[in-house]
Amino acid sequence: MVKKSRICNAFAAALRLATFTTATFASPICAQDAATPRTVNVGGQERKFNLFAPSGLKQAPLIITLHGHGQSAKQIETLSGWNAVAAANGAVVVYPLARGARWRIFGDTSPDVEFLLALIDHLSSEDLVNPALVFVNGYSGGAQMSWRFACEVPNRVVAAGFVAGAAPNGCGLGRKPPVIMFHGEKDLSLPYKNERRTLPIPELGRAWAARAGCDPQESVERLSDAPRLAEGVRLHRWVCDPDAPVELFSFKRGGHDWPGDEHNTGSRSVDATAFMWDFFRAHARSVEKRRNVPAGLTN
């Protein structure tokens, strides 16, 4: 597991080995500096979000991280540990706040899709983030909102991450961004094998990867190092479109958790945040090649 420790070094930007070099820095980066409260006007209404952005950063990748139902933006900031990863890799993180602490996931339209789009446009207008390098992820209900956003506006999302989230379908057979998922098999809130309102989690992976004329086959790897073997960690993969694979880390002993959090009892051996970042970074490079537009990636 990657330890989410404090990074506060004036030379951190120069020493990063895997970063987006379009991002520029003017000050030391402190991974444990808290995100700051901000607001944005969306259709005449004020919406709230917390922003983690080292000063002097420009045209950076944007990581949108969505809290679970009943959580706050601050709680998901602490739980996920994204600030440390962003500080080490020249990224910006936003933690939007749902009205009433519940995302509007279902229905023909969602005001929260409009909110997230407005956030991207707002931060892009400040030259803080690169709108071509947007990633969305979330926990529980926030993972479900990430599903809704990535499904509805796939052209605005490079890759997505779902942690302890479930969904009723795989978003059709058209273009979809790549997805990485994490789910405990003992999750009682959004069960791994639920078949009533949402798909069983492996079926969601298969359905998201599916494309017209392609029903992907599942490959499963049992991770055999001692800590992961003890937790029954398996890595599932589905691929139809090689630019948009789906990966799932399942945990035999895991519950409704964010894997890697030190308070977990069944999913400490995989740091979901670190694995998500590696997945996001790999697919940003893929986008760079397909669009033939430099995204400033090194290594």
C-alpha positions as CSV (number, residue, x, y, z in Angstrom):
1,M,0.0,0.0,0.0
2,V,1.3,3.5,-0.8
3,K,1.5,5.6,2.3
4,K,-0.2,8.9,1.8
5,S,2.5,11.0,3.6
6,R,3.2,14.7,3.6
7,I,5.1,16.0,0.6
8,C,6.4,19.6,1.1
9,N,9.5,20.2,-0.9
10,A,10.4,23.2,-3.1
11,F,12.1,20.8,-5.5
12,A,9.2,18.3,-5.7
13,A,8.1,19.4,-9.2
14,A,11.5,19.0,-10.7
15,L,11.9,15.5,-9.1
16,R,8.6,14.0,-10.2
17,L,9.2,11.0,-12.4
18,A,5.7,10.6,-13.9
19,T,3.9,13.9,-14.3
20,F,2.1,16.1,-16.8
21,T,4.8,18.6,-17.8
22,T,2.3,21.2,-19.1
23,A,1.6,21.9,-15.4
24,T,3.8,24.7,-14.0
25,F,4.7,25.5,-10.4
26,A,5.6,28.6,-8.5
27,S,5.7,27.4,-4.9
28,P,6.4,24.4,-2.7
29,I,3.7,21.7,-2.7
30,C,2.3,20.4,0.6
31,A,0.3,17.2,0.2
32,Q,-1.5,17.7,3.5
33,D,-2.6,21.3,2.8
34,A,-6.4,21.2,2.9
35,A,-8.5,22.0,-0.1
36,T,-10.1,25.4,0.1
37,P,-13.9,26.1,-0.2
38,R,-15.0,27.8,-3.4
39,T,-18.3,28.4,-5.2
40,V,-19.4,28.5,-8.8
41,N,-22.6,29.9,-10.4
42,V,-24.6,27.2,-12.2
43,G,-27.8,28.4,-13.9
44,G,-28.2,31.2,-11.4
45,Q,-27.6,29.0,-8.4
46,E,-24.5,28.9,-6.2
47,R,-22.9,25.5,-6.0
48,K,-20.1,24.7,-3.5
49,F,-16.9,22.7,-4.0
50,N,-13.5,22.4,-2.3
51,L,-10.4,22.9,-4.4
52,F,-6.8,21.5,-4.0
53,A,-4.4,23.4,-6.3
54,P,-0.8,24.3,-5.5
55,S,-0.2,27.9,-6.4
56,G,1.3,28.6,-9.8
57,L,-0.2,25.5,-11.4
58,K,-1.6,26.0,-14.9
59,Q,-3.1,23.7,-17.5
60,A,-3.1,20.8,-15.0
61,P,-5.0,17.5,-15.1
62,L,-8.3,17.7,-13.2
63,I,-9.4,15.0,-10.9
64,I,-13.1,15.3,-9.9
65,T,-13.7,13.3,-6.7
66,L,-17.3,12.8,-5.5
67,H,-18.4,12.0,-1.9
68,G,-20.8,9.4,-1.0
69,H,-24.4,10.0,0.1
70,G,-24.5,11.7,3.5
71,Q,-20.8,12.6,3.3
72,S,-19.2,16.0,3.0
73,A,-16.5,17.2,0.5
74,K,-14.1,17.3,3.4
75,Q,-14.8,13.7,4.3
76,I,-14.0,12.3,0.9
77,E,-10.9,14.5,0.7
78,T,-9.6,12.8,3.9
79,L,-10.8,9.3,3.0
80,S,-9.4,9.3,-0.6
81,G,-6.0,10.9,0.0
82,W,-6.0,12.4,-3.5
83,N,-4.2,15.6,-2.3
84,A,-1.0,13.7,-1.8
85,V,-1.2,12.1,-5.2
86,A,-2.1,15.3,-6.9
87,A,0.7,17.2,-5.2
88,A,3.2,14.6,-6.3
89,N,2.1,14.6,-9.9
90,G,1.1,18.2,-10.7
91,A,-2.7,17.8,-10.7
92,V,-5.7,19.7,-9.4
93,V,-8.4,18.0,-7.4
94,V,-12.0,19.2,-6.9
95,Y,-14.3,17.9,-4.3
96,P,-17.8,19.0,-5.3
97,L,-20.6,19.1,-2.7
98,A,-24.0,17.6,-3.5
99,R,-27.1,19.5,-2.4
100,G,-28.4,17.8,0.7
101,A,-25.4,15.6,0.5
102,R,-27.1,13.4,-2.1
103,W,-26.3,13.3,-5.8
104,R,-29.1,13.4,-8.4
105,I,-28.1,10.3,-10.2
106,F,-31.2,8.9,-11.9
107,G,-33.9,10.5,-14.1
108,D,-33.9,11.9,-17.6
109,T,-31.8,14.9,-16.6
110,S,-29.5,15.6,-13.6
111,P,-28.6,19.1,-12.4
112,D,-25.4,17.6,-11.0
113,V,-24.2,16.7,-14.5
114,E,-24.6,20.4,-15.3
115,F,-22.8,21.3,-12.1
116,L,-19.7,19.2,-12.9
117,L,-19.6,20.5,-16.5
118,A,-19.8,24.1,-15.1
119,L,-16.9,23.3,-12.7
120,I,-14.7,22.1,-15.6
121,D,-15.5,25.1,-17.7
122,H,-14.9,27.5,-14.7
123,L,-11.5,26.1,-13.8
124,S,-10.5,25.9,-17.5
125,S,-11.4,29.6,-17.9
126,E,-9.0,30.4,-15.1
127,D,-6.3,28.5,-17.1
128,L,-5.9,26.3,-14.0
129,V,-6.8,23.0,-15.7
130,N,-6.6,21.4,-19.1
131,P,-10.2,20.5,-20.2
132,A,-8.8,17.6,-22.3
133,L,-7.4,16.0,-19.1
134,V,-10.4,15.4,-16.9
135,F,-10.9,12.3,-14.7
136,V,-13.9,11.5,-12.5
137,N,-14.1,9.2,-9.5
138,G,-16.2,8.7,-6.4
139,Y,-17.1,6.6,-3.5
140,S,-20.5,4.8,-3.0
141,G,-23.2,7.3,-4.2
142,G,-20.3,9.4,-5.6
143,A,-19.2,6.4,-7.7
144,Q,-22.8,6.2,-9.0
145,M,-22.7,9.9,-9.9
146,S,-19.3,9.2,-11.6
147,W,-21.1,6.5,-13.6
148,R,-23.8,8.9,-14.6
149,F,-21.4,11.7,-15.6
150,A,-19.0,9.4,-17.6
151,C,-22.0,7.8,-19.4
152,E,-23.8,11.1,-20.2
153,V,-20.8,13.1,-21.4
154,P,-18.0,10.6,-22.3
155,N,-16.3,13.2,-24.5
156,R,-15.5,15.2,-21.4
157,V,-13.9,12.3,-19.4
158,V,-10.6,10.7,-20.1
159,A,-11.1,7.9,-17.6
160,A,-13.3,7.1,-14.5
161,G,-13.0,5.3,-11.2
162,F,-15.8,3.7,-9.2
163,V,-15.1,2.8,-5.6
164,A,-17.8,0.8,-3.8
165,G,-20.4,1.9,-6.4
166,A,-23.0,0.1,-8.4
167,A,-25.2,1.0,-11.4
168,P,-28.3,-0.4,-13.2
169,N,-26.7,-0.7,-16.6
170,G,-23.5,-0.5,-18.6
171,C,-24.4,2.7,-20.5
172,G,-25.2,1.1,-23.9
173,L,-22.9,0.0,-26.6
174,G,-21.4,3.3,-27.8
175,R,-18.3,5.2,-26.9
176,K,-17.4,5.2,-23.2
177,P,-14.2,6.1,-21.3
178,P,-12.1,3.4,-19.6
179,V,-13.1,2.6,-16.1
180,I,-11.4,1.1,-13.0
181,M,-13.5,-0.3,-10.2
182,F,-13.0,-1.4,-6.6
183,H,-15.6,-3.4,-4.7
184,G,-15.7,-5.6,-1.5
185,E,-17.6,-8.8,-1.8
186,K,-19.0,-8.3,1.7
187,D,-20.4,-4.9,0.9
188,L,-23.8,-4.6,2.5
189,S,-24.7,-1.1,1.3
190,L,-24.3,-1.8,-2.5
191,P,-23.9,-5.6,-2.6
192,Y,-21.4,-7.2,-5.0
193,K,-23.9,-9.6,-6.3
194,N,-27.1,-7.5,-6.1
195,E,-29.5,-8.3,-8.9
196,R,-32.5,-6.2,-8.0
197,R,-31.9,-2.5,-8.7
198,T,-28.3,-2.7,-9.9
199,L,-26.2,-5.1,-11.9
200,P,-23.9,-7.5,-10.0
201,I,-20.5,-5.8,-10.0
202,P,-18.7,-8.2,-12.5
203,E,-21.7,-7.8,-14.8
204,L,-21.4,-4.0,-14.6
205,G,-17.8,-4.4,-15.7
206,R,-18.7,-6.6,-18.6
207,A,-21.6,-4.3,-19.7
208,W,-19.5,-1.2,-19.5
209,A,-16.7,-2.8,-21.7
210,A,-19.2,-4.1,-24.2
211,R,-19.5,-2.5,-27.7
212,A,-21.7,-3.2,-30.7
213,G,-20.7,-6.6,-32.0
214,C,-18.5,-7.4,-29.0
215,D,-19.4,-9.2,-25.8
216,P,-16.1,-9.2,-23.8
217,Q,-14.7,-12.2,-22.1
218,E,-13.6,-11.8,-18.5
219,S,-10.1,-12.6,-17.4
220,V,-9.4,-13.0,-13.7
221,E,-6.1,-12.9,-11.9
222,R,-5.7,-13.8,-8.3
223,L,-3.1,-11.6,-6.7
224,S,-0.7,-13.8,-4.9
225,D,1.6,-11.7,-2.8
226,A,0.9,-12.4,0.9
227,P,-1.2,-9.3,2.0
228,R,-3.4,-9.5,-1.1
229,L,-3.7,-13.2,-1.0
230,A,-4.9,-12.9,2.6
231,E,-7.6,-10.4,1.5
232,G,-8.6,-12.5,-1.4
233,V,-7.9,-9.8,-4.0
234,R,-8.7,-10.5,-7.6
235,L,-8.1,-8.4,-10.7
236,H,-10.8,-8.8,-13.4
237,R,-10.5,-7.4,-16.9
238,W,-12.8,-6.9,-19.8
239,V,-11.8,-5.5,-23.2
240,C,-13.6,-4.8,-26.4
241,D,-12.2,-1.4,-27.3
242,P,-8.5,-1.5,-26.5
243,D,-8.6,2.2,-25.7
244,A,-11.3,1.7,-23.1
245,P,-10.8,-1.4,-21.0
246,V,-12.5,-2.0,-17.7
247,E,-10.6,-3.3,-14.6
248,L,-12.1,-4.4,-11.3
249,F,-10.3,-5.1,-8.1
250,S,-12.6,-7.3,-5.9
251,F,-11.9,-8.1,-2.3
252,K,-13.2,-11.4,-0.8
253,R,-13.1,-9.8,2.7
254,G,-13.8,-6.2,1.8
255,G,-16.9,-4.3,2.8
256,H,-18.2,-0.8,1.8
257,D,-14.7,0.6,1.9
258,W,-12.2,2.8,0.1
259,P,-9.4,0.3,-0.4
260,G,-6.1,1.4,1.1
261,D,-7.6,3.2,4.0
262,E,-5.9,2.2,7.1
263,H,-9.1,1.7,9.0
264,N,-10.3,-1.1,6.7
265,T,-10.3,-4.7,7.7
266,G,-10.5,-6.4,4.4
267,S,-9.0,-4.1,1.7
268,R,-5.9,-2.5,3.0
269,S,-3.5,-4.2,0.6
270,V,-4.6,-2.2,-2.6
271,D,-4.4,1.6,-2.5
272,A,-7.3,2.5,-4.7
273,T,-6.1,6.1,-5.1
274,A,-2.7,5.1,-6.3
275,F,-4.0,2.5,-8.7
276,M,-6.6,4.9,-10.1
277,W,-3.9,7.5,-10.8
278,D,-1.7,5.0,-12.7
279,F,-4.8,4.0,-14.7
280,F,-5.8,7.6,-15.4
281,R,-2.2,8.5,-16.4
282,A,-1.9,5.6,-18.8
283,H,-5.1,6.5,-20.6
284,A,-4.2,10.2,-20.8
285,R,-1.2,9.0,-22.8
286,S,-3.6,7.0,-25.0
287,V,-5.7,10.1,-25.6
288,E,-2.6,12.1,-26.5
289,K,-1.7,9.5,-29.1
290,R,-5.2,9.3,-30.6
291,R,-5.7,13.0,-30.8
292,N,-2.2,13.8,-31.8
293,V,-2.3,16.7,-29.4
294,P,0.5,16.8,-26.8
295,A,-0.8,16.4,-23.3
296,G,2.7,17.0,-21.8
297,L,3.2,13.6,-20.4
298,T,6.7,12.3,-19.5
299,N,8.0,8.8,-19.2
